[in-house]
Amino acid sequence: FFGVIGSSPVPRGSPLFGEIRSPSYPKPYPNNNISSWDIQVPKGYVVKLTFKYFDLEPSESCFYDYVKIKADKKDLGRYCGRLGSTTGNHPGRKEFVSKGNKMHLEFLSDFSNEDNGTVIPYRGFLAYYKAVDLDECDPNNAAENDERPQCQHFCHNYVGGYFCSCRIGYQLQSDHHSCKVECSSELFTEASGYLSSPEYPQPYPEFLRCNYSIRLQRGLSISLKFLEPFEIDDHQQVHCPYDQLKIQARGREIGEFCGREPPGIIETNSNEVDILFLTDESGYSRGWKIHYTSERIRCPQPVPRDQFTIIRDLQPVYQFQDYFVVSCKTGYNLMKGNEKLVSFTAVCQADGTWHQPMPRCEIVNCGSPKALANGVFSYVNDSANNEYQSVISYRCNEPYYHIVTGAGGDRFTCSPEGTWLDQDGQKRIPSCLPVCGKPVHPIIEVQRILGGKSAGRGNFPWQALTGINGRGGGALLSDRWILTAAHTVFPKGGVRNNVSLEQLAEEADIFLGHTNVDELHKMGNHPVRRIFIHPDFNPKDEHNFNGDIALLELKNPVTLGPTVLPICLPD
């Protein structure tokens, strides 16, 4: 014998699911250990167990270390080994399912885990369990010594339990298992249907007092058609002395029937019918079955209000409770007054009128197209409106901007959904991007510094005048960015080099659009949002101009034109 450490840990989780781990998992399990787990889920459920990880010392017949599973007083197996090992009995992905609501796991390890003198750290196992609904109605699921429901007629399983029900003509009793004929006060409200004696076409039970009521809406007239076979106990000389089938319509008695000759079709001319069926203590007749229908009054034929209205599945005749559905042709909306309808259905009422009037169809209007920054749109078609199938074309303010479109191009059409879409079905409108490096008034003669002349307005439309720590120059890179020298922001040896970039951005003055400084000031300043300095720039080193670059981001994009255009950056 060897020393044993016994334990009974509680599975981790809720009553419906959880996990079980070997001692010390995921570290190697100890020697000389016996652990057991009792899993119990609520009644009406069974236990399903699977191993996520399993690594136990392999041995023939799992003699040394093992996990043993029990349920319903039966062994479900004894397992050990490693995945892929030739010895042992590895559970793999097998699912272990109990028939009852309990399961027992037992883990045992011996005094060592050695192989040819080498200690092997087996890590044990990780298992998951969960509660699974038990079908109490299935006799194959019965556990030993466990009584299953004996529903007299029908058994219905649901998650966590079951219930019984009865055949038509029977009522479930207080024990919730047995059934008894109960056919009084049965109400039928559908426009047509079937009703019959209990157990039809088998012989009906004795001592019946069945009362069937058909109640339909106004405007309907009920017809009764008796089906074969028709058998009610009678007498050759006395009219219906034993069993009787009585029919009334709004308190008016239509007849009392028995025998083997069906009454045929009875027109009741009423929307309310009562059928009473009485039987005595004996008889073997098969009973009766009625197919009842109703005739309905007619409503006027629906007529469209315009040529764009579509009545789906137009019928030659519309009667009480019939309906029709209206839609519009593509590109039109259903309208009721000023209200846009998602759908429209009209129902024929008991008085022969439709419950709501016919709607109209109105052409879809997409509204004004989205404005294009630095561009415009124009109507392509002659109608020049925003209605369905109207077409517009976007263009940019050339030559200062060029258009960038998606795959669908620059033309947009008013769609049936009421949105402007390009030829690829996309809503996103084009963009107008600045044209760079193309002055409207370029210098055509030889450009010189010495011996040159003053540049005219528009010769260098990207030139910017900066006023940050003194006057400086810059170049417009796009409609929002300006390139300048870092020493115009933080001058070499300057006294304000400890001021923050945020404060300098607030104080900065940027001017564009002219070559004359006085005129620039008249045209107004362009506020700066942010300033970026090249990280290599050192304002303290007066002889080092490495990284003498700065970028200014304007708060608002500038409008490009003949005197304001960006310069091109090299590819």
Secondary structure, DSSP 8 states (H G I E B T S, - for coil): ----EEE----EEETTEEEEE-TTTTS---SSEEEEEEEE--TTEEEEEEEEEEE----GGG-SSEEEEEETTEEEEEEB--TT-SSSB--TT--EE-SSSEEEEEEEE-S--EETTEE----EEEEEEEEEE--TT-GGG--TT------SSEEEEETTEEEEE--TTEEE-TTSS-EEE--TTEEE-SSSEEEE-TTTTS---SS-EEEEEEE--TTEEEEEEE-S--BB---SSSSSSS-EEEEEETTEEEEEE-BSS---EEE--SSEEEEEEE--S-----B-EEEEEEEE-EE-----SSTTEEEET--S-EETT-EEEEEE-TTEEEEETTEEES-EEEEB-TTSSBSS---EEEE-B--S----TTEEEEE-STT-SSBTT-EEEEEE-TTTEEEE--TT-SEEEE-TTSSEEETTS-----EEEE--S--SS---S---STT-----TTSSTTEEEEESSSEEEEEE-SSSEEEE-GGGTS-TT-S-TTS-HHHHHHH-EEEES-S-HHHHHHH----EEEEEE-TT--TT-TT--TT--EEEEESS----BTTB-------
